[in-house]
Amino acid sequence: MKKTASVILAKCAKDKIYGIRIEKRENDWIRTWAFPLKEDMAEKEGFDKTSFTGNFYTDEEYPGCPYCGAKKCFVCGNCGKVSCYDGTDRVVCNWCGSRGTASSDSSTMDVSGGGF
């Protein structure tokens, strides 16, 4: 059976970007793997132009952010990009600096890349 998979960009609080491999399982997107990325490679591969909508969950084997180890992430309500999430109520987007209150990362989200 052929798997549908792609990569979304995320940014760690350590100001480093990384890729999160997501795999389609039934009607949901599952985070399965994460790896360090350089901006030029992300742009070359087109990861900065991808966008997804749906339910996002984390596989038991997901290693988390390659820089800080965070297994959760959040989507910024301002720029729509993904940042590491440390589990606190207050969040700061690692891309645009917006501040807000966290909600569950296991709901329907719109995720987009780009704009290093």
Secondary structure by P-SEA (a helix, b strand, c coil): cbbbbbbbbbbccccbbbbbbbbbcccbbbbcbbbbbcaaaaaaacccccccccbbbbcccccccccccccbbbbbccccbbbbbcccccccccccbbbbbbcccccbbbbbbccc
